Amino acid sequence: MTANANVTIPTAAVLLLAALVMAFLGRPSSAHAEDAVDTALVMAVDISQSVDEMRYRLQMEGIAQALEDPDVIRVVTSGPRHAILFTLIGWADTARVLLPWTWIASASDAAAVAKMLRSLPSTSGEYTCLGRMLKYLGDVTLNPVPVRAERIVVDVSGDGPDNCTSVRYVADQRDRLVRGGAIINGLPILDDDAEQPLQRWNRAPGSAQEEFPLPSKQDAGTLPRWYERYVMGGEGAFVITAEGYEDFARAIRRKFIQEIAWPGSRTLPVSAQRTATAR
């Protein structure tokens, strides 16, 4: 079934969400007065045709649960400024803002964001245009970040490789963000809960078959390897794999802890599951 790429969000819901975010961002605090955070975190989630309503909700609930987790709260406040900036971007044919830049500096802040995530109306697209999403981040989301951030982290999750542009284009957009100071971490979501060889996939209109060659034995033969080669980038970048959408909540919690924790702070032991790290 083809997903609707032009879902209309009720006006009342948009106005309510905007009011909540503006009130949230505008509340007084010493951290706001400094106009700086430890980390600006971009969470970019797949909303392409393969992501049905159940999978969309599993992603939103997984992120919400992670933000409510005491260990995640601890690392959010582990840096010198004790605060992060968070935004949620949905991507398919195009990228769109699902939750604007929002301040998180306490458990109550995180709980408010989690509540907003659970109330977001579902939205979807068709193709897996990861390269276009990375370009959008460079052109719009990070241009500029609204407050000074000691570091910028982009967290990309998805269940397939790009099928809109060439792998060279994806890598070029990744490298552009890295040159701008961003760290890009990947969270590939496996289909059927197991790594499978990449197969031919539906291509977006206007793309050419030669842009999507099947990988060789030495190349990115599975989705985690594809993320390691073409998505992961920047100093200390890494990839953590979710064993299906039901495993997303566990994977994103582990990932948040690893990517938000301030250098030198005490973090939890790395999961026994394979974690690829940039070298």
C-alpha positions as MATLAB code, in Angstrom:
seq = 'MTANANVTIPTAAVLLLAALVMAFLGRPSSAHAEDAVDTALVMAVDISQSVDEMRYRLQMEGIAQALEDPDVIRVVTSGPRHAILFTLIGWADTARVLLPWTWIASASDAAAVAKMLRSLPSTSGEYTCLGRMLKYLGDVTLNPVPVRAERIVVDVSGDGPDNCTSVRYVADQRDRLVRGGAIINGLPILDDDAEQPLQRWNRAPGSAQEEFPLPSKQDAGTLPRWYERYVMGGEGAFVITAEGYEDFARAIRRKFIQEIAWPGSRTLPVSAQRTATAR';
ca = [
       0.000    0.000    0.000;
       1.400    3.404   -0.972;
       1.734    5.779    1.921;
       0.283    9.277    1.756;
       3.139   11.770    1.543;
       0.866   14.760    2.159;
      -0.837   14.040    5.449;
      -2.663   17.124    6.729;
      -2.130   17.781   10.408;
      -5.170   19.349   12.099;
      -4.667   23.080   12.610;
      -5.610   22.881   16.280;
      -2.932   20.236   16.893;
      -0.280   22.366   15.182;
      -1.230   25.444   17.184;
      -1.248   23.502   20.448;
       2.173   21.975   19.760;
       3.615   25.344   18.741;
       2.251   26.985   21.893;
       3.694   24.261   24.099;
       7.116   24.479   22.469;
       7.241   28.276   22.581;
       6.235   28.317   26.238;
       8.789   25.610   26.931;
      11.641   27.363   25.140;
      10.774   30.711   26.659;
      10.785   29.778   30.323;
      13.486   31.548   32.364;
      16.597   29.742   33.613;
      20.264   30.496   34.053;
      21.096   28.100   31.209;
      18.790   29.998   28.828;
      20.387   33.238   29.893;
      23.738   31.938   28.700;
      22.272   30.927   25.314;
      24.450   27.809   25.231;
      24.047   24.053   25.670;
      26.398   21.103   25.899;
      24.894   19.242   22.932;
      22.525   20.094   20.097;
      20.948   16.725   19.237;
      19.125   16.150   15.952;
      17.040   12.961   15.929;
      16.254   12.071   12.291;
      13.712    9.243   11.973;
      12.596    7.280    8.932;
       8.962    7.934    7.917;
       9.147    6.361    4.447;
       6.637    3.924    2.942;
       7.969    0.964    4.941;
       7.138    2.738    8.215;
       3.470    2.040    8.918;
       1.462    3.474   11.821;
       2.650    0.795   14.258;
       6.312    1.309   13.347;
       5.924    5.078   13.584;
       4.453    4.745   17.075;
       7.205    2.343   18.147;
       9.755    4.986   17.156;
       7.946    7.813   18.977;
       7.395    5.694   22.073;
      10.995    4.474   22.021;
      12.361    8.025   21.925;
       9.897    9.125   24.628;
      10.877    6.243   26.914;
      14.556    6.986   26.378;
      14.119   10.635   27.329;
      12.317    9.588   30.518;
      15.018    7.107   31.505;
      16.977    8.158   34.637;
      20.309    7.209   33.062;
      19.550    9.334   29.999;
      18.568   12.262   32.233;
      21.848   11.823   34.091;
      23.920   12.104   30.908;
      21.804   14.990   29.602;
      22.853   16.958   32.694;
      26.412   15.582   32.815;
      28.035   18.430   30.909;
      29.190   21.800   32.217;
      25.990   23.540   31.089;
      23.690   20.711   32.244;
      21.446   21.086   29.199;
      20.923   19.926   25.627;
      18.878   21.179   22.691;
      16.735   18.556   20.941;
      14.847   18.468   17.651;
      13.040   15.670   15.788;
      13.155   15.481   11.979;
      11.111   13.007    9.959;
      12.491   12.055    6.564;
      11.295   10.224    3.469;
      11.009   11.917    0.035;
      11.644   15.163    1.881;
      12.605   16.066    5.438;
      10.216   17.840    7.779;
      10.291   19.123   11.344;
       8.228   16.958   13.690;
       9.375   18.730   16.856;
      11.212   22.097   16.777;
      14.383   22.820   18.734;
      13.491   22.281   22.400;
      15.507   22.793   25.578;
      16.046   19.813   27.945;
      17.786   20.510   31.239;
      15.901   18.348   33.750;
      13.692   15.295   34.192;
      10.585   17.500   33.991;
      11.814   19.031   30.727;
      12.407   15.566   29.271;
       8.984   14.367   30.446;
       7.337   17.316   28.701;
       9.144   16.486   25.455;
       8.194   12.803   25.798;
       4.546   13.818   26.200;
       4.721   15.906   23.024;
       6.317   13.011   21.121;
       3.520   10.648   22.121;
       0.912   13.142   20.919;
       2.463   13.812   17.500;
       0.119   12.942   14.622;
       1.506   10.291   12.306;
       3.005   11.407    9.023;
       4.699    9.524    6.202;
       6.298    9.693    2.783;
       7.336    7.147    0.179;
      11.024    6.903   -0.685;
      14.111    6.625    1.537;
      15.889    9.859    0.622;
      18.604    9.878    3.271;
      20.974   12.029    1.250;
      18.330   14.689    0.748;
      17.665   14.643    4.490;
      21.348   15.237    5.256;
      21.334   18.161    2.813;
      18.250   19.595    4.551;
      20.032   19.409    7.886;
      22.980   21.342    6.477;
      20.802   23.910    4.692;
      18.102   24.441    7.327;
      18.270   22.610   10.666;
      21.894   23.400   11.487;
      22.080   26.703    9.621;
      22.362   27.849   12.294;
      21.599   26.072   15.558;
      19.526   28.627   17.545;
      21.911   28.713   20.521;
      25.612   27.993   20.908;
      26.299   24.280   21.294;
      29.589   22.798   22.439;
      28.955   19.932   20.042;
      26.391   18.965   17.404;
      25.206   15.354   17.154;
      22.978   13.984   14.386;
      21.252   10.690   15.199;
      19.992    8.972   12.009;
      17.705    5.941   12.159;
      16.154    4.042    9.256;
      15.314    0.631    7.823;
      16.897    0.891    4.382;
      19.604    2.505    2.258;
      19.027    5.641    0.211;
      16.990    5.001   -2.941;
      16.829    8.572   -4.256;
      20.434    9.521   -4.969;
      23.801    7.874   -5.374;
      25.907    6.647   -2.469;
      28.436    9.293   -3.514;
      25.821   11.987   -2.942;
      24.963   10.560    0.500;
      28.632   10.450    1.479;
      29.212   13.988    0.178;
      26.341   15.353    2.277;
      27.596   13.405    5.280;
      31.082   14.812    4.810;
      29.706   18.341    4.453;
      28.020   18.076    7.873;
      31.160   16.606    9.428;
      33.263   19.467    8.040;
      30.783   21.806    9.710;
      31.502   20.190   13.060;
      28.704   17.640   13.342;
      29.053   14.056   14.576;
      26.704   11.662   12.775;
      25.685    8.406   14.462;
      23.571    5.708   12.836;
      20.795    3.423   14.032;
      19.921    0.965   11.244;
      16.700   -0.954   11.915;
      16.796   -4.510   10.652;
      13.893   -6.080    8.797;
      12.905   -9.551   10.039;
      15.202   -8.920   13.049;
      18.325  -10.149   11.240;
      21.043   -8.824    8.960;
      20.249   -9.642    5.341;
      22.227   -8.932    2.174;
      21.112   -5.718    0.504;
      18.858   -6.362   -2.493;
      17.615   -4.267   -5.379;
      15.081   -1.798   -4.048;
      12.509    0.549   -5.543;
      14.140    3.695   -6.857;
      12.675    7.169   -6.668;
      11.496    8.657   -9.996;
      14.329   10.232  -11.922;
      17.065    8.087  -10.449;
      19.151    5.728  -12.558;
      19.904    2.063  -11.918;
      23.640    2.658  -12.254;
      23.442    4.908   -9.192;
      22.489    1.898   -7.085;
      24.945   -0.933   -7.777;
      24.732   -3.977   -5.534;
      27.664   -3.959   -3.123;
      30.645   -6.169   -3.670;
      31.927   -8.570   -1.032;
      34.290   -5.846    0.141;
      31.587   -3.187    0.252;
      28.576   -2.488    2.484;
      26.700   -5.759    1.980;
      24.193   -5.303    4.805;
      22.292   -2.312    6.190;
      24.510   -1.901    9.297;
      27.600   -1.938    7.056;
      25.939    0.567    4.701;
      25.332    2.913    7.642;
      28.908    2.465    8.795;
      30.283    3.343    5.366;
      27.942    6.108    4.165;
      26.160    7.589    7.216;
      28.485    7.443   10.244;
      30.918   10.329   10.379;
      32.903   12.580   12.673;
      35.192   12.012   15.638;
      33.918    9.175   17.823;
      30.896    8.465   15.594;
      29.279    5.055   15.909;
      26.476    2.789   14.726;
      24.167    0.769   16.984;
      21.768   -1.674   15.317;
      18.137   -2.244   16.307;
      16.996   -5.830   15.822;
      13.653   -4.769   14.360;
      11.275   -1.967   15.364;
      10.366   -3.746   18.600;
      14.016   -3.338   19.605;
      14.111    0.376   18.765;
      13.458    1.564   22.333;
      16.409   -0.415   23.712;
      18.715    0.707   20.930;
      17.834    4.400   21.113;
      18.232    4.457   24.914;
      21.705    2.925   24.589;
      22.516    5.329   21.785;
      21.366    8.447   23.636;
      23.500    7.515   26.636;
      26.564    6.973   24.477;
      26.226   10.094   22.323;
      25.030   12.643   24.902;
      27.342   11.761   27.820;
      29.906   14.494   28.382;
      33.540   13.358   27.973;
      34.946   12.240   31.303;
      31.574   11.608   32.913;
      30.669    8.137   34.143;
      28.675    6.217   31.535;
      27.051    2.818   31.447;
      28.950   -0.179   30.020;
      28.554   -0.523   26.270;
      25.970   -3.112   25.250;
      27.219   -6.533   24.269;
      25.591   -6.015   20.875;
      28.064   -5.051   18.155;
      28.670   -1.312   18.053;
      30.663    0.025   15.139;
      32.808    3.072   15.880;
      34.495    5.503   13.517;
      38.213    4.886   13.223;
];
